[in-house]
Structures are given as structure tokens and as C-alpha cells.
Amino acid sequence: MISRIWRGWTSKDNANAYDGLLRNEIFPGILGRNIIGLRRIELFRAPDGDEVEFVTVMWFETMAAIKAFAGEDYEVAVVPEKARA
């Protein structure tokens, strides 16, 4: 297994909305792509001073599966426009 980790931060006021966006739109969109070799996505969140940190961990079976998700430049973050706000 290979894990791909992404970290992001948002304000405390925006944290619940961001959590909902990830769980209800972003993750289902990724899983809906039916990427062969993507096993699961995990979400963690924790207070971090005046902000809230979010960490996602995606588990893949192969590098080919990661490239199917992220493209050939697989080390670059894949962040949908909705999640950048």
C-alpha cells in the first residue's frame, strides 16, 4: 500500500463547512471516479491555534493508481477549486 497525504488549514468558523465539503462532495467525487487501486480515504481534523488543520490520507495499491488519480505529475497536490476557498 502507498499513502498519499494532504494537509490544509481553515478558520475555526469555516471548519464545519469545510469538513462537510470534503465528506459530502470532494470524497464522493473522487470515489465516484472508480479508480482501480484506490482503497480508501481517511480524514482527520484537529485544532491548530486560531485555525483547524485537516489531513487526508488516501490509500492506493500501486503507483499506477496514484497516477490515475493525480496524473503523471503525481507529487503535485490535487485540490478542487471548491476546496480552495
N, C-alpha and C positions, 0 to 999 in steps of 0.2 A: 504494500500500500504506500501511496505517496500523498502527503497532505499539502494543501495549498492554503496559506494563511493570509488573511487580510485584516487590517486594523483601521478603525476610523473613530472619530470623536464627534459629538454634537453637544449642544447645550442641554442642561437638565430639563428645561422647558420643552425641548423638542424630542427628548429621548423616547417617550412612549410612542409618538407618531413615527419616529424612525424605526423603532422596533417593529411596529405594525407594517410599515412599508416593506421591510426585509422579509418578515414572516408571511405576509399575505399577498405580496406582489412579486418581489425580486426572486425569492427562493422558488415559488411555484413556477415562475417563468423559466428559471434555469432547469428545474426538474422536468418541465414540460418539453424541453428540447430532447429528452430521452437519449442523453449522451451515454454511449456504451462505455462502461468502465467507471462512471461516476457512482459511487456507492452511497454517500450521504453528505449532508451539510449540517454543521453544528453552529449555533450562535451563543455567544457569551457576552455579557454586559456587566460593567462594574463602574461605580462612581470613580471619578478621577479629578479631584479638585472641584472646579466650577463646571466641569463637563462630565459626560458619561462616555466611557470607552466601549466600543463594540468590536468584537473579534469574531470573524467567521473562519471556520475550518472546513474545507471541502476535502473529501477523501476519494482518491482515484486509484484505479488498479494499475494504470500504465501511463507513460508519457504521452502516448497517442491519445488517450482520453483527455489529458490536460490540454493538449493542443486542439482537440475538438471543441473544448470549452473556450480557450483563450486565444487560439490562433498560433501561428508559428512563433511569434514573439511572446511566448508563454510567461515570461517573467514580469510583464507589464500588468498592472492592476486592471481588472475588468470591473468598471464601476458604471452602472447605468445612469443616465442623466438624472432620473428621478431621485437617485440616492445621493447626488452631489449637493443638494440644497441644504 
